[in-house]
Amino acid sequence: MTYFLSGLRAHTWQRISAYYLLLYIPFSVWYLSDRSFDRYELFQAHLLQPEFWVPTFIALGLLIVHSWVGLRDVLLDYLPRRFNVMGLVVLGGGLLWVSAELIYLALQLTR
């Protein structure tokens, strides 16, 4: 894992995720503002359209990658060396927790 997101690879993933999010955010604002939501069921139906949820899950995955790379760099640069492993474990656990919560939320929306 360290080899996968280190140095130039980490920078490349950071840039890819940043560009995707730069395109996704205006798309999602446009998509949601262009529709009328009179009831929760209509809102849920719009969120479950493939043209919205597929880019949304890609954006959430890339947001987690973006967070990992950026926060990992901050931890490695500013934490004392003896706390690096602990900081990375806490960061990884937190991002896994957020991922699990997003999956749970997605499953709840599809009910």
N, C-alpha and C positions, 0 to 999 in steps of 0.2 A: 504494500500500500504506500509505503514511503516513496518508493521509486516511481509509482504511478503519478503521484501529485507532488513532485518536487521540481524545483528549478524552472526550466523552460516549459515543461508540461503543466505545471501548476499555473504559470502565467498564461498559457494558452487557454486552459479551462476557465480561468478567471475572465479573460477577454470574451470567450465564446458565450459564457453565461451572462456577462454584462450586456453584450449586444442583443442577445435573445430577449432579455428582460426589458431592454430599451424599446424593442419592437412590441413585446407582449403587452406592456402596461397601457399604451394608447389603444391597442386593439381591444383589450378587455373593457376599457372605459367606453369606447365607441359601441361595442357589442351590447353592453348592459344599459347604456343610456338610450339606445335606439329602440328598446323594447318597453312595453307597458306591463307593469306588474300590479294587477288589481288584487290578486290573491297569492298566497304562498305557493299554491300548486303551480301557478303559471311561472313564478320565479324558479321553482325547482325544475320545472320542465325545460326552461331556457338554460339552466345550468347543466342539465344532462344532455344537451345537444352535442354531438361529437365535434362540431366545429368550435365549441367552447371548451369542453372538458379535456380534450386531447392536448391542445396547447397549454391549458392550465396545469395539467400534471407534468408536462415537460418543463414548464416554468418553475413549478415547485421543486422538482428534482434539481434543476440547475441552480435554483436559489440555495438549496442545501449545499451543493458543491461549492458555490460562490462563498457561502458563509464559512465552510470548512477551510478553504484555501486562505481566505482573508484573516479569519480569527486564528488559524494555526500560525500564520506568519507573525501576527501580533504577539501571540504567546511565546513563540520561539525567540522573538527579538527582545521582549521586555520582561519575561519571567526569569528569575535566576535559574541557572542550568539545572539545579537539583530538583526544581519543581516542574520542569518541562513535561516529563512523562505523566505526572498527576494532572497537570493542566490539560494535556491532550486527551487523556482518558475522560475527564469531566466534560470537555468540549464534545468529544465523540459520543458520549452517552447522552448528552443534551440534544444533539442533532438526531440521534436515533429515536429519542423520546418524541421529538417534534415530528419525525417521519411517521412514527406509529400513530400519533394523534391525527395526522393528516389522512392516513389510510382509514382510520376509524371514522373520521368525518365523511370521507368519500363513501364508505359503506352505509353510513346513516342516511346520506342524501339519496341513495339508490333505493331505499325502502319505500 
